[in-house]
Amino acid sequence: MSATADHAEERTNPAARLGFQPGQVVQEIGYDDDADQELREAIEEIIGSDIVDEDFDDVADAVVLWFREDDGDLTDALVDALGLIDDGSPVWLLTPKTGRDGYVEPSDINESAQTAGLSQTKSISAGKDWTGSRLVTPKAAAKKR
């Protein structure tokens, strides 16, 4: 594939915009029937293997966390997700878009991320019904550990 084709895919394929790489282990939390199947399949295509589920017992390279307003405490979910990855690895928080069932306010995401010790680095449209927020441990905090 040419560099131009790679850039075109990044613009059109949400999984490519999430920054996943071949060979990565991606763990998924909060999967339900409403999760975006096209996005999941695109992630698996990029990483070259199945997404691992909540029972995976090793460290993952990234976490995909599907979260809806009524799923409980977002801060707790983010802290749990942090325990599954190394410092500096991303947690992709996927929440329903504005107006969809389970929508989570951006201020709630920001507050929960900060409380969990995460910084939001970008947000993207991650499918027809989902918004993706890339959350990582701040570089200064990672260096202190």
VMD Tcl script that builds the backbone (N, CA, C; Angstrom):
set m [mol new atoms 435]
animate dup $m
set s [atomselect $m all]
$s set {name element resname resid chain x y z} {
  {N N MET 1 A 0.848 -1.179 0.000}
  {CA C MET 1 A 0.000 0.000 0.000}
  {C C MET 1 A 0.893 1.241 0.000}
  {N N SER 2 A 0.555 2.230 -0.752}
  {CA C SER 2 A 1.357 3.456 -0.820}
  {C C SER 2 A 1.119 4.320 0.421}
  {N N ALA 3 A 2.011 5.267 0.645}
  {CA C ALA 3 A 1.857 6.178 1.784}
  {C C ALA 3 A 0.550 6.951 1.667}
  {N N THR 4 A 0.195 7.333 0.448}
  {CA C THR 4 A -1.054 8.065 0.233}
  {C C THR 4 A -2.250 7.196 0.598}
  {N N ALA 5 A -2.212 5.934 0.212}
  {CA C ALA 5 A -3.302 5.009 0.541}
  {C C ALA 5 A -3.369 4.806 2.053}
  {N N ASP 6 A -2.195 4.728 2.713}
  {CA C ASP 6 A -2.186 4.592 4.174}
  {C C ASP 6 A -2.884 5.773 4.824}
  {N N HIS 7 A -2.593 6.990 4.359}
  {CA C HIS 7 A -3.216 8.182 4.931}
  {C C HIS 7 A -4.711 8.207 4.653}
  {N N ALA 8 A -5.113 7.754 3.481}
  {CA C ALA 8 A -6.541 7.704 3.162}
  {C C ALA 8 A -7.248 6.731 4.095}
  {N N GLU 9 A -6.610 5.590 4.371}
  {CA C GLU 9 A -7.218 4.616 5.275}
  {C C GLU 9 A -7.340 5.194 6.676}
  {N N GLU 10 A -6.329 5.942 7.134}
  {CA C GLU 10 A -6.397 6.546 8.462}
  {C C GLU 10 A -7.575 7.504 8.579}
  {N N ARG 11 A -7.911 8.188 7.495}
  {CA C ARG 11 A -9.031 9.128 7.536}
  {C C ARG 11 A -10.377 8.404 7.529}
  {N N THR 12 A -10.452 7.256 6.862}
  {CA C THR 12 A -11.737 6.591 6.701}
  {C C THR 12 A -11.947 5.426 7.664}
  {N N ASN 13 A -10.882 4.817 8.175}
  {CA C ASN 13 A -10.997 3.662 9.048}
  {C C ASN 13 A -10.774 4.101 10.491}
  {N N PRO 14 A -11.839 4.136 11.302}
  {CA C PRO 14 A -11.673 4.574 12.690}
  {C C PRO 14 A -10.626 3.761 13.446}
  {N N ALA 15 A -10.535 2.470 13.173}
  {CA C ALA 15 A -9.549 1.637 13.879}
  {C C ALA 15 A -8.128 2.095 13.563}
  {N N ALA 16 A -7.883 2.530 12.324}
  {CA C ALA 16 A -6.550 3.038 11.958}
  {C C ALA 16 A -6.288 4.354 12.693}
  {N N ARG 17 A -7.309 5.188 12.832}
  {CA C ARG 17 A -7.134 6.461 13.544}
  {C C ARG 17 A -6.896 6.249 15.034}
  {N N LEU 18 A -7.301 5.112 15.563}
  {CA C LEU 18 A -7.060 4.814 16.972}
  {C C LEU 18 A -5.589 4.484 17.221}
  {N N GLY 19 A -4.838 4.231 16.162}
  {CA C GLY 19 A -3.398 4.036 16.292}
  {C C GLY 19 A -2.945 2.636 16.635}
  {N N PHE 20 A -3.794 1.648 16.445}
  {CA C PHE 20 A -3.377 0.280 16.728}
  {C C PHE 20 A -2.351 -0.181 15.693}
  {N N GLN 21 A -1.479 -1.100 16.128}
  {CA C GLN 21 A -0.403 -1.604 15.287}
  {C C GLN 21 A -0.474 -3.129 15.215}
  {N N PRO 22 A 0.028 -3.709 14.115}
  {CA C PRO 22 A 0.078 -5.172 14.025}
  {C C PRO 22 A 0.837 -5.775 15.208}
  {N N GLY 23 A 0.323 -6.873 15.716}
  {CA C GLY 23 A 0.970 -7.591 16.801}
  {C C GLY 23 A 0.603 -7.116 18.197}
  {N N GLN 24 A -0.141 -6.020 18.301}
  {CA C GLN 24 A -0.530 -5.542 19.631}
  {C C GLN 24 A -1.596 -6.452 20.239}
  {N N VAL 25 A -1.583 -6.517 21.576}
  {CA C VAL 25 A -2.634 -7.191 22.325}
  {C C VAL 25 A -3.592 -6.104 22.798}
  {N N VAL 26 A -4.841 -6.192 22.349}
  {CA C VAL 26 A -5.859 -5.209 22.716}
  {C C VAL 26 A -6.914 -5.921 23.559}
  {N N GLN 27 A -7.118 -5.403 24.765}
  {CA C GLN 27 A -8.109 -5.982 25.673}
  {C C GLN 27 A -9.369 -5.135 25.656}
  {N N GLU 28 A -10.493 -5.810 25.647}
  {CA C GLU 28 A -11.791 -5.143 25.561}
  {C C GLU 28 A -12.563 -5.335 26.855}
  {N N ILE 29 A -13.119 -4.218 27.353}
  {CA C ILE 29 A -13.939 -4.238 28.562}
  {C C ILE 29 A -15.278 -3.593 28.223}
  {N N GLY 30 A -16.348 -4.109 28.801}
  {CA C GLY 30 A -17.656 -3.484 28.644}
  {C C GLY 30 A -18.374 -3.827 27.352}
  {N N TYR 31 A -17.923 -4.875 26.666}
  {CA C TYR 31 A -18.583 -5.270 25.421}
  {C C TYR 31 A -20.040 -5.626 25.693}
  {N N ASP 32 A -20.909 -5.204 24.787}
  {CA C ASP 32 A -22.322 -5.576 24.838}
  {C C ASP 32 A -22.847 -5.584 23.409}
  {N N ASP 33 A -24.110 -5.931 23.245}
  {CA C ASP 33 A -24.706 -6.044 21.912}
  {C C ASP 33 A -24.655 -4.742 21.122}
  {N N ASP 34 A -24.571 -3.610 21.818}
  {CA C ASP 34 A -24.578 -2.324 21.120}
  {C C ASP 34 A -23.189 -1.882 20.646}
  {N N ALA 35 A -22.146 -2.637 20.995}
  {CA C ALA 35 A -20.780 -2.279 20.575}
  {C C ALA 35 A -20.698 -2.288 19.041}
  {N N ASP 36 A -19.849 -1.444 18.509}
  {CA C ASP 36 A -19.706 -1.292 17.061}
  {C C ASP 36 A -18.895 -2.460 16.490}
  {N N GLN 37 A -19.601 -3.395 15.837}
  {CA C GLN 37 A -18.950 -4.597 15.315}
  {C C GLN 37 A -17.939 -4.273 14.213}
  {N N GLU 38 A -18.250 -3.284 13.375}
  {CA C GLU 38 A -17.316 -2.920 12.308}
  {C C GLU 38 A -16.007 -2.421 12.893}
  {N N LEU 39 A -16.074 -1.612 13.934}
  {CA C LEU 39 A -14.871 -1.110 14.581}
  {C C LEU 39 A -14.079 -2.257 15.194}
  {N N ARG 40 A -14.752 -3.158 15.866}
  {CA C ARG 40 A -14.083 -4.306 16.487}
  {C C ARG 40 A -13.356 -5.138 15.430}
  {N N GLU 41 A -14.047 -5.413 14.325}
  {CA C GLU 41 A -13.442 -6.216 13.250}
  {C C GLU 41 A -12.256 -5.489 12.622}
  {N N ALA 42 A -12.362 -4.171 12.487}
  {CA C ALA 42 A -11.265 -3.388 11.912}
  {C C ALA 42 A -10.045 -3.399 12.840}
  {N N ILE 43 A -10.268 -3.324 14.146}
  {CA C ILE 43 A -9.160 -3.412 15.105}
  {C C ILE 43 A -8.479 -4.765 14.979}
  {N N GLU 44 A -9.284 -5.839 14.934}
  {CA C GLU 44 A -8.717 -7.185 14.823}
  {C C GLU 44 A -7.935 -7.353 13.521}
  {N N GLU 45 A -8.419 -6.738 12.452}
  {CA C GLU 45 A -7.715 -6.815 11.173}
  {C C GLU 45 A -6.349 -6.130 11.281}
  {N N ILE 46 A -6.301 -4.968 11.922}
  {CA C ILE 46 A -5.036 -4.236 12.066}
  {C C ILE 46 A -4.050 -4.987 12.963}
  {N N ILE 47 A -4.514 -5.479 14.120}
  {CA C ILE 47 A -3.591 -6.127 15.060}
  {C C ILE 47 A -3.253 -7.558 14.638}
  {N N GLY 48 A -4.053 -8.119 13.741}
  {CA C GLY 48 A -3.763 -9.453 13.226}
  {C C GLY 48 A -4.164 -10.588 14.139}
  {N N SER 49 A -5.033 -10.309 15.108}
  {CA C SER 49 A -5.523 -11.342 16.017}
  {C C SER 49 A -6.833 -10.876 16.645}
  {N N ASP 50 A -7.435 -11.766 17.416}
  {CA C ASP 50 A -8.674 -11.416 18.105}
  {C C ASP 50 A -8.386 -10.441 19.242}
  {N N ILE 51 A -9.349 -9.578 19.520}
  {CA C ILE 51 A -9.314 -8.752 20.720}
  {C C ILE 51 A -9.505 -9.705 21.900}
  {N N VAL 52 A -8.742 -9.509 22.978}
  {CA C VAL 52 A -8.898 -10.373 24.145}
  {C C VAL 52 A -9.960 -9.789 25.071}
  {N N ASP 53 A -10.596 -10.665 25.838}
  {CA C ASP 53 A -11.710 -10.202 26.674}
  {C C ASP 53 A -11.253 -9.890 28.095}
  {N N GLU 54 A -12.217 -9.638 28.944}
  {CA C GLU 54 A -11.960 -9.213 30.319}
  {C C GLU 54 A -11.239 -10.270 31.139}
  {N N ASP 55 A -11.259 -11.543 30.696}
  {CA C ASP 55 A -10.620 -12.626 31.442}
  {C C ASP 55 A -9.139 -12.797 31.109}
  {N N PHE 56 A -8.629 -12.041 30.132}
  {CA C PHE 56 A -7.213 -12.118 29.751}
  {C C PHE 56 A -6.371 -11.794 30.977}
  {N N ASP 57 A -5.343 -12.619 31.255}
  {CA C ASP 57 A -4.607 -12.445 32.512}
  {C C ASP 57 A -3.148 -12.025 32.317}
  {N N ASP 58 A -2.871 -11.294 31.262}
  {CA C ASP 58 A -1.535 -10.748 31.046}
  {C C ASP 58 A -1.676 -9.252 30.772}
  {N N VAL 59 A -0.566 -8.565 30.584}
  {CA C VAL 59 A -0.607 -7.130 30.318}
  {C C VAL 59 A -0.907 -6.894 28.839}
  {N N ALA 60 A -1.850 -6.012 28.564}
  {CA C ALA 60 A -2.226 -5.689 27.186}
  {C C ALA 60 A -1.480 -4.428 26.736}
  {N N ASP 61 A -1.421 -4.236 25.412}
  {CA C ASP 61 A -0.799 -3.035 24.840}
  {C C ASP 61 A -1.759 -1.853 24.820}
  {N N ALA 62 A -3.049 -2.143 24.882}
  {CA C ALA 62 A -4.078 -1.107 24.881}
  {C C ALA 62 A -5.377 -1.725 25.393}
  {N N VAL 63 A -6.237 -0.858 25.910}
  {CA C VAL 63 A -7.561 -1.295 26.360}
  {C C VAL 63 A -8.610 -0.506 25.593}
  {N N VAL 64 A -9.636 -1.212 25.143}
  {CA C VAL 64 A -10.827 -0.592 24.567}
  {C C VAL 64 A -11.930 -0.772 25.604}
  {N N LEU 65 A -12.408 0.344 26.139}
  {CA C LEU 65 A -13.429 0.325 27.190}
  {C C LEU 65 A -14.721 0.912 26.655}
  {N N TRP 66 A -15.720 0.048 26.431}
  {CA C TRP 66 A -17.053 0.504 26.027}
  {C C TRP 66 A -17.751 0.926 27.309}
  {N N PHE 67 A -18.246 2.161 27.372}
  {CA C PHE 67 A -18.871 2.635 28.604}
  {C C PHE 67 A -20.096 3.477 28.288}
  {N N ARG 68 A -21.194 3.149 29.003}
  {CA C ARG 68 A -22.455 3.873 28.860}
  {C C ARG 68 A -22.803 4.501 30.203}
  {N N GLU 69 A -23.622 5.530 30.171}
  {CA C GLU 69 A -23.966 6.281 31.377}
  {C C GLU 69 A -24.392 5.388 32.543}
  {N N ASP 70 A -25.142 4.328 32.277}
  {CA C ASP 70 A -25.662 3.484 33.354}
  {C C ASP 70 A -24.778 2.268 33.660}
  {N N ASP 71 A -23.508 2.296 33.222}
  {CA C ASP 71 A -22.599 1.170 33.458}
  {C C ASP 71 A -21.914 1.215 34.819}
  {N N GLY 72 A -22.243 2.196 35.647}
  {CA C GLY 72 A -21.620 2.280 36.962}
  {C C GLY 72 A -20.721 3.496 37.057}
  {N N ASP 73 A -19.641 3.362 37.828}
  {CA C ASP 73 A -18.733 4.475 38.079}
  {C C ASP 73 A -17.603 4.475 37.049}
  {N N LEU 74 A -17.529 5.531 36.259}
  {CA C LEU 74 A -16.526 5.617 35.197}
  {C C LEU 74 A -15.115 5.655 35.777}
  {N N THR 75 A -14.908 6.380 36.858}
  {CA C THR 75 A -13.567 6.431 37.466}
  {C C THR 75 A -13.104 5.032 37.838}
  {N N ASP 76 A -13.969 4.248 38.485}
  {CA C ASP 76 A -13.617 2.873 38.856}
  {C C ASP 76 A -13.271 2.041 37.624}
  {N N ALA 77 A -14.049 2.197 36.555}
  {CA C ALA 77 A -13.798 1.442 35.325}
  {C C ALA 77 A -12.437 1.813 34.730}
  {N N LEU 78 A -12.093 3.110 34.774}
  {CA C LEU 78 A -10.809 3.555 34.236}
  {C C LEU 78 A -9.642 3.051 35.094}
  {N N VAL 79 A -9.796 3.084 36.413}
  {CA C VAL 79 A -8.753 2.563 37.298}
  {C C VAL 79 A -8.554 1.072 37.041}
  {N N ASP 80 A -9.644 0.336 36.879}
  {CA C ASP 80 A -9.539 -1.092 36.562}
  {C C ASP 80 A -8.804 -1.300 35.239}
  {N N ALA 81 A -9.115 -0.476 34.240}
  {CA C ALA 81 A -8.469 -0.594 32.927}
  {C C ALA 81 A -6.975 -0.323 33.033}
  {N N LEU 82 A -6.590 0.634 33.868}
  {CA C LEU 82 A -5.172 0.957 34.048}
  {C C LEU 82 A -4.375 -0.227 34.575}
  {N N GLY 83 A -5.027 -1.069 35.358}
  {CA C GLY 83 A -4.347 -2.239 35.910}
  {C C GLY 83 A -4.038 -3.299 34.870}
  {N N LEU 84 A -4.550 -3.137 33.665}
  {CA C LEU 84 A -4.390 -4.137 32.613}
  {C C LEU 84 A -3.298 -3.787 31.606}
  {N N ILE 85 A -2.718 -2.581 31.731}
  {CA C ILE 85 A -1.758 -2.094 30.739}
  {C C ILE 85 A -0.521 -1.517 31.418}
  {N N ASP 86 A 0.553 -1.342 30.640}
  {CA C ASP 86 A 1.760 -0.681 31.124}
  {C C ASP 86 A 1.567 0.831 31.104}
  {N N ASP 87 A 2.388 1.541 31.888}
  {CA C ASP 87 A 2.389 3.009 31.846}
  {C C ASP 87 A 2.599 3.480 30.418}
  {N N GLY 88 A 1.859 4.491 30.038}
  {CA C GLY 88 A 2.001 5.062 28.703}
  {C C GLY 88 A 1.151 4.400 27.649}
  {N N SER 89 A 0.598 3.234 27.947}
  {CA C SER 89 A -0.296 2.568 26.994}
  {C C SER 89 A -1.669 3.234 27.042}
  {N N PRO 90 A -2.348 3.299 25.911}
  {CA C PRO 90 A -3.626 4.012 25.898}
  {C C PRO 90 A -4.815 3.178 26.374}
  {N N VAL 91 A -5.763 3.885 26.965}
  {CA C VAL 91 A -7.102 3.357 27.202}
  {C C VAL 91 A -7.996 4.121 26.236}
  {N N TRP 92 A -8.627 3.418 25.325}
  {CA C TRP 92 A -9.598 4.053 24.425}
  {C C TRP 92 A -10.969 3.907 25.055}
  {N N LEU 93 A -11.490 5.005 25.556}
  {CA C LEU 93 A -12.822 5.036 26.152}
  {C C LEU 93 A -13.824 5.305 25.035}
  {N N LEU 94 A -14.708 4.349 24.809}
  {CA C LEU 94 A -15.728 4.491 23.768}
  {C C LEU 94 A -17.076 4.700 24.434}
  {N N THR 95 A -17.674 5.862 24.157}
  {CA C THR 95 A -18.957 6.219 24.755}
  {C C THR 95 A -19.947 6.568 23.652}
  {N N PRO 96 A -21.248 6.366 23.911}
  {CA C PRO 96 A -22.243 6.722 22.891}
  {C C PRO 96 A -22.191 8.214 22.547}
  {N N LYS 97 A -22.422 8.506 21.272}
  {CA C LYS 97 A -22.435 9.897 20.812}
  {C C LYS 97 A -23.623 10.651 21.410}
  {N N THR 98 A -23.544 11.975 21.353}
  {CA C THR 98 A -24.610 12.849 21.837}
  {C C THR 98 A -25.954 12.399 21.272}
  {N N GLY 99 A -26.947 12.318 22.143}
  {CA C GLY 99 A -28.291 11.958 21.716}
  {C C GLY 99 A -28.559 10.467 21.681}
  {N N ARG 100 A -27.528 9.637 21.846}
  {CA C ARG 100 A -27.708 8.182 21.846}
  {C C ARG 100 A -27.950 7.699 23.279}
  {N N ASP 101 A -28.632 6.558 23.410}
  {CA C ASP 101 A -28.827 5.957 24.734}
  {C C ASP 101 A -27.472 5.719 25.386}
  {N N GLY 102 A -27.341 6.116 26.652}
  {CA C GLY 102 A -26.115 5.880 27.389}
  {C C GLY 102 A -25.067 6.963 27.238}
  {N N TYR 103 A -25.410 8.087 26.577}
  {CA C TYR 103 A -24.479 9.200 26.369}
  {C C TYR 103 A -23.844 9.620 27.683}
  {N N VAL 104 A -22.527 9.864 27.650}
  {CA C VAL 104 A -21.782 10.312 28.823}
  {C C VAL 104 A -21.283 11.728 28.540}
  {N N GLU 105 A -21.541 12.654 29.462}
  {CA C GLU 105 A -21.130 14.048 29.294}
  {C C GLU 105 A -19.598 14.153 29.208}
  {N N PRO 106 A -19.078 14.965 28.292}
  {CA C PRO 106 A -17.626 15.158 28.199}
  {C C PRO 106 A -16.996 15.613 29.519}
  {N N SER 107 A -17.724 16.437 30.295}
  {CA C SER 107 A -17.190 16.889 31.584}
  {C C SER 107 A -17.033 15.704 32.547}
  {N N ASP 108 A -17.943 14.725 32.480}
  {CA C ASP 108 A -17.837 13.529 33.321}
  {C C ASP 108 A -16.629 12.694 32.910}
  {N N ILE 109 A -16.389 12.595 31.599}
  {CA C ILE 109 A -15.231 11.848 31.107}
  {C C ILE 109 A -13.949 12.510 31.602}
  {N N ASN 110 A -13.865 13.836 31.443}
  {CA C ASN 110 A -12.671 14.566 31.838}
  {C C ASN 110 A -12.415 14.435 33.339}
  {N N GLU 111 A -13.454 14.615 34.130}
  {CA C GLU 111 A -13.315 14.528 35.585}
  {C C GLU 111 A -12.899 13.123 36.019}
  {N N SER 112 A -13.541 12.100 35.452}
  {CA C SER 112 A -13.208 10.714 35.811}
  {C C SER 112 A -11.787 10.363 35.379}
  {N N ALA 113 A -11.396 10.814 34.190}
  {CA C ALA 113 A -10.041 10.547 33.700}
  {C C ALA 113 A -9.008 11.169 34.635}
  {N N GLN 114 A -9.217 12.429 35.026}
  {CA C GLN 114 A -8.274 13.109 35.916}
  {C C GLN 114 A -8.190 12.410 37.265}
  {N N THR 115 A -9.344 12.010 37.802}
  {CA C THR 115 A -9.377 11.329 39.089}
  {C C THR 115 A -8.627 9.998 39.016}
  {N N ALA 116 A -8.714 9.325 37.863}
  {CA C ALA 116 A -8.029 8.042 37.674}
  {C C ALA 116 A -6.549 8.223 37.327}
  {N N GLY 117 A -6.106 9.480 37.175}
  {CA C GLY 117 A -4.708 9.732 36.856}
  {C C GLY 117 A -4.400 9.692 35.377}
  {N N LEU 118 A -5.413 9.954 34.551}
  {CA C LEU 118 A -5.252 9.909 33.096}
  {C C LEU 118 A -5.437 11.287 32.480}
  {N N SER 119 A -4.857 11.463 31.304}
  {CA C SER 119 A -5.059 12.673 30.511}
  {C C SER 119 A -5.688 12.283 29.189}
  {N N GLN 120 A -6.631 13.098 28.735}
  {CA C GLN 120 A -7.248 12.858 27.437}
  {C C GLN 120 A -6.388 13.520 26.369}
  {N N THR 121 A -5.929 12.734 25.389}
  {CA C THR 121 A -5.055 13.288 24.359}
  {C C THR 121 A -5.780 13.579 23.061}
  {N N LYS 122 A -6.860 12.862 22.775}
  {CA C LYS 122 A -7.662 13.193 21.597}
  {C C LYS 122 A -8.991 12.471 21.652}
  {N N SER 123 A -9.922 12.978 20.854}
  {CA C SER 123 A -11.237 12.359 20.686}
  {C C SER 123 A -11.496 12.209 19.200}
  {N N ILE 124 A -12.137 11.097 18.842}
  {CA C ILE 124 A -12.494 10.881 17.443}
  {C C ILE 124 A -13.884 10.278 17.362}
  {N N SER 125 A -14.461 10.375 16.191}
  {CA C SER 125 A -15.679 9.626 15.904}
  {C C SER 125 A -15.232 8.193 15.637}
  {N N ALA 126 A -15.699 7.275 16.467}
  {CA C ALA 126 A -15.239 5.891 16.380}
  {C C ALA 126 A -16.301 4.973 15.797}
  {N N GLY 127 A -17.187 5.515 14.998}
  {CA C GLY 127 A -18.258 4.728 14.411}
  {C C GLY 127 A -19.526 5.550 14.380}
  {N N LYS 128 A -20.557 4.962 13.860}
  {CA C LYS 128 A -21.826 5.667 13.690}
  {C C LYS 128 A -22.390 6.157 15.019}
  {N N ASP 129 A -22.256 5.357 16.071}
  {CA C ASP 129 A -22.882 5.678 17.354}
  {C C ASP 129 A -21.904 5.935 18.494}
  {N N TRP 130 A -20.598 5.891 18.233}
  {CA C TRP 130 A -19.621 5.931 19.307}
  {C C TRP 130 A -18.569 7.020 19.108}
  {N N THR 131 A -18.169 7.625 20.222}
  {CA C THR 131 A -17.058 8.569 20.263}
  {C C THR 131 A -15.924 7.901 21.030}
  {N N GLY 132 A -14.708 8.060 20.533}
  {CA C GLY 132 A -13.542 7.486 21.207}
  {C C GLY 132 A -12.702 8.573 21.844}
  {N N SER 133 A -12.329 8.379 23.107}
  {CA C SER 133 A -11.451 9.301 23.824}
  {C C SER 133 A -10.180 8.540 24.187}
  {N N ARG 134 A -9.030 9.040 23.700}
  {CA C ARG 134 A -7.746 8.392 24.007}
  {C C ARG 134 A -7.254 8.947 25.331}
  {N N LEU 135 A -7.079 8.056 26.307}
  {CA C LEU 135 A -6.647 8.432 27.645}
  {C C LEU 135 A -5.322 7.745 27.945}
  {N N VAL 136 A -4.364 8.507 28.467}
  {CA C VAL 136 A -3.055 7.954 28.821}
  {C C VAL 136 A -2.593 8.524 30.149}
  {N N THR 137 A -1.632 7.829 30.766}
  {CA C THR 137 A -1.030 8.367 31.975}
  {C C THR 137 A -0.149 9.539 31.552}
  {N N PRO 138 A -0.203 10.644 32.272}
  {CA C PRO 138 A 0.646 11.792 31.923}
  {C C PRO 138 A 2.121 11.414 31.961}
  {N N LYS 139 A 2.910 11.974 31.058}
  {CA C LYS 139 A 4.333 11.640 30.972}
  {C C LYS 139 A 5.057 11.900 32.288}
  {N N ALA 140 A 4.763 12.988 32.968}
  {CA C ALA 140 A 5.435 13.299 34.234}
  {C C ALA 140 A 5.131 12.223 35.282}
  {N N ALA 141 A 3.898 11.766 35.332}
  {CA C ALA 141 A 3.528 10.735 36.298}
  {C C ALA 141 A 4.220 9.417 35.944}
  {N N ALA 142 A 4.307 9.111 34.662}
  {CA C ALA 142 A 4.949 7.866 34.233}
  {C C ALA 142 A 6.430 7.869 34.592}
  {N N LYS 143 A 7.095 9.031 34.506}
  {CA C LYS 143 A 8.526 9.124 34.813}
  {C C LYS 143 A 8.782 8.955 36.304}
  {N N LYS 144 A 7.859 9.358 37.149}
  {CA C LYS 144 A 8.044 9.280 38.601}
  {C C LYS 144 A 7.936 7.849 39.114}
  {N N ARG 145 A 7.283 7.004 38.363}
  {CA C ARG 145 A 7.030 5.638 38.852}
  {C C ARG 145 A 8.235 4.765 38.700}
}
mol reanalyze $m
mol bondsrecalc $m
mol representation Tube
mol addrep $m
